[in-house]
Amino acid sequence: MTITAFKNAFPEVNIKENEPLSRYTYTKTGGPADALVFPKSKEEVQTLVKWLNENNWPLTILGNASNLIVKDGGIRGATIILTDMNQISIQDNIIRVFAGAPLTEVSKRAYDAGLTGLEFACGIPGSVGGAIYMNAGAYGGEVKEVIKKVAVLTRQGIIKEMINGDMQFDYRHSILQDSDDIALEVVFELEPGDKEEIKEKMDELTYLRTSRQPLEYPSCGSVFKRPTGYFTGKLIQDAGLQGFTWGGAQVSTKHAGFIVNINNATATDYIELIDHIKEVILEKDGVMLETEVKIIGEDFITEENTGRELISKAKDTIKAKFNEIFLAEESENL
């Protein structure tokens, strides 16, 4: 099935062919999506998923691509991005939000309505769907604390409702990471609060964020989860890696827990720098860092990369053959 046939099946849906994802990711990196799809409703997403299943097309879901690295080879099949599903409605202390809405906007709307509970989210750049997926949090707050229920779409195209307890929230984790279901709509339950106190808290957190985080550069936000008993930024600082540059990517000189794009970085620059940091910290401190940022897509294949891969495989084959001969000789000498 061709992309043309896909577009013809959904003439009312905005579908961009071979679209560079670097235009959408917060790192400003990433290869092209074969078909980048912008649905506007839950029903459109459901219909799209069913059609893609019936036609055996790969499917990837994106929120607003903030805590995400897309590899330089891009994403095959259909990539659904939910940024056009951004409606927000408020009734009493209940906020109903579509998954593509920016979490920062929901926090602002909560303040406008005099509702407290989402102040911590005033600077988190992700979408609501992404925040649910990873139980986003900052400055002592997490979205799990204010979620009443979530409407999700299974990969089979079935919409179901899940209450907070069904979501299996944990540190930077929800059941969606295991089930691969898609968050479509979220209901937040907040409390009435004093608007001056809400604004004061939001201003305080905004100051902390702007003064400590490298917002002047493209980045994917916090790269690593915090390992138990440690602070990731301090581990990286103490290893002498703050300011370390790999290609166009750099460990931020402002906050070592961030990697910033300072000079036309590629996704490969980011990924190789992440791997280097993990190796150094493991060797120095015995701590295995786990990425918070999600890495998806395919590697960019060039003739140079292919040559390196062939050389590497040849070396492995020669090494294995040498070991085989050596062991055989050792056995004969016993």
Buried (B, 14 or more C-beta within 10 A) or exposed (E): EEBEEBBEBBEEBEBBEEBBBBEBBBBBBBBBBBBBBBBBEBEBBBBBBBBBEEEEBEBBBBBBBBBBBBBBBBBBBBBBBBBBBBEBEBEEBEBBBBBBBBBBBBBBBBBEBBBBBBBBBBBBBBBBBBBBBBBBBBBEBBBBBBBBBBBBBBBEBEBEEBEBEBBBBEEBBBBBBEEEBBBBBBBBBBEEBEBEEBEEBBEEBBEEBEEEBBBEBBBBBBBBBBBEEEEBBEBBBBBEBBEBBBBBBBBBEBBBBBBBBBEEBBBBBBBBBBEBBBEBBEEEBEBEBEBBBBBBBEBBEEEEEEEEEEEEEEEEEEEEEEEEEEEEEEEEEE
